[in-house]
Amino acid sequence: MALCGCTAVDVVSILRKKREPFTSLTVSAVAEQAAEAPRVFTHILLTYHVGGKVSAKAAEDAVALSKNKYCSVSKMLEKTAAIDYQITYDEPGTKGA
């Protein structure tokens, strides 16, 4: 949950700075853990669901910046887990999607 919240705050901030017309953002995660203790996360898949007519490039850039630079939770978790992501869009007319 901390990872979803941390990255969502970053992505919203970046999309606002880019003046992208998003109307919603939902971030969910599915994770795998090690079989033995300590059961650290080994793989995390984040799904960003973006509402509004947002440029696909702007959304991709925002998510990449959050994951690779701004989100401190992501930086800590990447020590033990591979973190992948996918982006889905509400609007069929999303620019560049």
SULQUIMO-V96535 format. One record per residue. N is the residue number from 0. D_CENTER is the distance of its C-alpha to the mean C-alpha in Angstrom with 1 decimal. Layout:
N_D_CENTER / N_D_CENTER
This chain:
0_11.9 / 1_11.8 / 2_8.6 / 3_7.0 / 4_9.3 / 5_9.0 / 6_5.5 / 7_6.5 / 8_9.7 / 9_8.9 / 10_7.3 / 11_10.3 / 12_12.6 / 13_12.0 / 14_12.4 / 15_15.4 / 16_16.9 / 17_16.7 / 18_18.4 / 19_16.3 / 20_17.7 / 21_14.7 / 22_16.1 / 23_13.3 / 24_9.6 / 25_9.0 / 26_6.3 / 27_8.2 / 28_8.9 / 29_12.0 / 30_13.7 / 31_17.0 / 32_19.4 / 33_22.4 / 34_25.6 / 35_27.7 / 36_27.5 / 37_25.6 / 38_23.0 / 39_20.1 / 40_16.8 / 41_17.2 / 42_14.2 / 43_10.8 / 44_9.0 / 45_5.6 / 46_6.3 / 47_5.3 / 48_8.9 / 49_10.2 / 50_13.9 / 51_16.4 / 52_17.6 / 53_14.9 / 54_15.5 / 55_13.4 / 56_13.8 / 57_12.7 / 58_9.4 / 59_9.0 / 60_10.5 / 61_8.4 / 62_5.0 / 63_7.7 / 64_9.5 / 65_7.2 / 66_6.8 / 67_10.5 / 68_12.2 / 69_11.5 / 70_9.7 / 71_12.9 / 72_11.8 / 73_9.7 / 74_12.9 / 75_15.1 / 76_13.6 / 77_13.6 / 78_17.4 / 79_17.9 / 80_14.9 / 81_13.4 / 82_9.6 / 83_8.7 / 84_6.2 / 85_7.6 / 86_7.7 / 87_10.7 / 88_12.9 / 89_15.7 / 90_18.1 / 91_20.1 / 92_21.0 / 93_17.7 / 94_18.8 / 95_18.2 / 96_16.6
